[in-house]
Amino acid sequence: MIFLIMTNHWILGPGAIGRLLAHSLSPIATTTLLGRRMLPARQMLTTPEGAHRVLPLNSLTTAQLASNTPEPPAFVHITTKAMVAESALAGITDCISPSTPLVLWQNGFLAQPRITQAWPGQVLCATTTEGAYLTGDDGVVHAGRGHTFVGGLHNQHGALAEELAHTLTQAGLAATKVDDIRQRLWQKLAVNAAINPLVALNGVRNGKLRDEAYSGRVVEVVKEVAAIMFAEGIAPPNDGNGEGAWLALVWQVVENTANNKASMLQDVEAKRPTERGAILGPLIDSAQRHGLACEVLQALDNELAEVEASF
């Protein structure tokens, strides 16, 4: 007789990626969704093929955790917005061992270096192209299949990253352990910086950035970003050269996601704070450290700050 040992995964932040993770892992692992408020026990996943799957997902508020602590987790996945990742983690640290492995799923490059440095245990970073969005308190749509890369920020914890990639792949979320997660996070940041602020400020979907009204500003952003990537030692994508390779990648992503409503645009429409600090902030900080121009990036950050101040 074979006994299957179910690993325990806590998922801190029951947004779209958090709930997609819970749905995917539930058949092969024990999962607990943690958030500020209770969710309905029965949760529906709509697959990319349009099928509907209803599962009872275990969820707790972070306030309930102290008096109702589940089994110690093998992993804590932090799937909150970047700006609140550290405070969310601080809210559960009394309930977990400091040696508990963390998995950071944030956009940008803000939370990852801070938490990696501060947390005593192993920390993995994940970057994914899985597409998902919420349809209320009891539903998530898996809008498109993608791929997830996992690794330690300083090319550490290879065995743990391999184990997590295997588990995610078993759960139906194709994943690979990589040795260059820092490079991949910066690459994604570069693309996000050229797309997210502009669509959010102009209230358009990604594909509209190809229009003459917006394309010139995309080129201006990429010019600054390419210089910052060079200074940070981040190689251009697809074995290309300099600014042209970065611009080609941005236009490719714009083409591939033409009908997408970027997360920053969704935040603005919902009058929520954006992730400008996690996406534009690290680029502006890097430019200032290296003595590089960042007037375009700074202007975007200022414009977004004004929009947020009007909420």
N, C-alpha and C positions, 0 to 999 in steps of 0.2 A: 504494500500500500504506500502511495506517495502522499506525503503531507506538504501542502503548499503553505509557506510562511508568508502571510500578507504584511508587507511593509506599511508603515503608518506615515501618511503625508498630511501635514497641516498646510492650508492654503490661506495666507493672510492677505485679504483683499478680494472680495467676491465680485469683481467686475467681469468683463467679458472673457479675458484670458484666464482668470481665476476659476470661473465656472466651467469653461471649456476643459481646463485641467482636471477639475473634480469629476466631471462626467466621464472623461477619457480614462482616468485612473481607477475609478470606482470598481469596475469589474475585476481588477487584478490587485487592488491595494485598498487599505482603509483610509478614507479621506475625511477631513474636517475643514469646512469653510469657516473662516473667522472674519467677522466684520463688526461695524459699529451697531448694526441692528439685525434683528432676526429676519431670516428669509423663509418663505413657504417651504415646507419639507419636500414637497413634490416639485421637481424642477424638470423642464422640458428642454431637450437639445434638438435643434433642427440641423440635420447633417447637410453637407454640401450637395448631396444628391436629392435633398428635399424630404427625406424621411424624418419622422418625429419619434423621439425616444424619451419617455418619461421615467425618471429615476427618483427614488427618495435619497436626497443628499443630506448628510449630517452637517448642520451648521450651528454655530454658537456665536454669541456676541463676545467681544473681548472682555466685557464686564463679567459675563457668566463664567469665563474660563477659570478664574481663580477658585471657584467653588465646585466646578464641574470639569476638572482637567481630564482630557482623554489620555489614552496610553501615550507614553513619550514618543515623539515623532522621529522617524529616520531622516526626514527632511522637513524643513520649513520653507515653503515657497512664498516669497514676498512679491505679490502681484498688484500692489497699490501703485498709484501715480508716484513718479520719482520724488516729487517735492515732500511727500509725507511718508516715504519709506522708513526713514530713521525713527520718526516718532511712533509709527505703527509698530516697529520692532521693539521699541522701548516699552510699549504697552503690554508686551507678552513675555518680557525677559524673566520675570519672576516665576514663570510657569514652565520654563525649559532650561535644560542644562546648557551652560556656556560652551559645551563641546558639540552642541547640535549643529549639523551642517545646514547652511542657508543656501537658497537658490534665488538669485535676484533677476527679475524679469523686466526691469524698468527700461524705458526709452532714455536716450541721452547718455551722459557720462558724468553724472553728479553723485548719485547714491552709491554706485558700484565701488569707486575707490575709497570713499569714506567708510562704508560698512566693512569692506574687506580689511581695512587697516584696524578698525575698532573691535571687530568681533573676534573672540579668542578661538573659536572653532573654525572649521573649514568653510569657505565661502566660494560658491560657484556662480558664474554669470551665465545667463541664457539670452540669446537673441533669436527671435522667431519671425517667420513670415506667415504663420498661421493667421487667417483672418477670422475675426469674431466680433459680434456686437450683441448687446442686450435687447430684449423685447419686453422689459418690465422686470418685476421682482421674481418671476418664476420661469423666465425663458432666456436662452442664449442661442444665437444662430452661428453655426460654424460656416462662415461665408465662403471660405476657400482654403484648400489644403496647402500647406507650405512646408518649411523645414526649420528645425530648431538646432542651433549650435550651442554647445555647453563647454565651459572650461573655466579654470581659475585665472584670475586677472594677471597673475605673474607666472603663468604656465605651471601652476602647482595642482596638486590633488587629482592627478590623472586617473587613478583607479576609481575614485569616487565619481568623476565626470563620466567615465566609461559605464559605470553601474547605472547612473541616472539616464544616460542616453539610451541604454538598453531597455530600461523600464519605460521610458516615454515611447520608444518605438513599439514595444509590446502593447502599449496602450493605444496605438493607432496614430500617434503624433511622431512622425519620422524625425529622428534626432541623431546627431553625430557629435562625438567628443572631438574638440579641436585644441590645438596648442597656441592659437593666435586670436583668442577671444577679444583681447584689447583692440587689435586691428579691426576686427569685425564690428565691434561696438562703435569705434570712431567712424568707420565707413557708413554705418547706418545713420549715425549722428549727422554726417556731412549731407546725406541725402535728405534727412528730415529737416535740416536747417534751410535747405533750398526750396522745400515744398510747403511744410506746415505753416510757417508764419505768413506766407503770401496768400495761401488759400483762406486762412483764418481772417486775415485783414480785409480780404476782398469778397468773402462770402461765396466762394466758388469751389467746385469740385476739382480734383487734381488735373484732369485733362485740359481745363481752361487755361492753364499756365502756358500752353503752347501758343495762345493767342498773342497777337502783337502788343496788346495792352499790358501784358504781364511778362512776356518772355525776356525782355531786356533786363528786367530786375533780377530774374533768375540767373542770367549770365553774370550780373554784377555780384550777386551773392557767391556764386561758385568761384569767381576769381579770388575773392578773399579767403574762402574756405580752402581752396587748393593750396594756397601759400601756407595756411596754418597746418594743413595735413603734412606738408613737406617738412615744416619745422618740428612737428611732433614725431617724425620718422614713420609716418603711415604711408605705405606704398600706394600708388594709384591703382584703381581697380582694373581687373582683367588684363594685367600686365601692360597697361597703357602708359602714356607719358603725360604727366602734369595735368594742367588745367583741362585740356581736351578730353582726357580720360574721365575726369570727374564729371564734366558736363554731359558726356555721352551716357554715363550711368544715371544721372539725374533725369535726362530725357527718356531713357529706357524705363525707369520706374514710373514716370509721369504717364507714359504710354500704357504700361501694364496695369496701372491703377486709375485709369482715366475717369471711371465712374465712382471712385471711392470718395467718401467724405472723410477727410483726415481728422484724426482725434482732436487736434487743436481747433479745427473749425467746429466740431461737435461741442467742445468746451465753451467756445465763444457763444454759440447759439443757445447753450443751456445756462449762460452767464456764470460759468465756473472758472476759477483760476486756470490758466493754461500751464503747460510744461515749458514755458519759455526759459525758465531758469536752468532747466536740465538740458535743453537743446541749444539755445543760444549762449547761455552763461559760460559753459566750458570753452566754447570757441572764442568768445570775447576775452576771457581770462588768459587763454593761451596766446592770443594775438598780443595782448598787453605785455605778457611775460617775454615774448620774443621780439617786441618792438615792431610789430606788423600792423598794417592798416586794417581797421575793422569798422569804418564809418557806416557801411551798409548794414552790417549785422547789428551795430549799436542802434541805428535808426529803427530797424525792425523791432528790436527789444523795447525801445522807447514807445513806439506806436502801440505795441501790444499792452504795455503797462498802462497807457492811456485808456485803451479799451476796457481793461480789467477794472480800472478805477471808476468807470462809468456804471458798473454792475450794481 
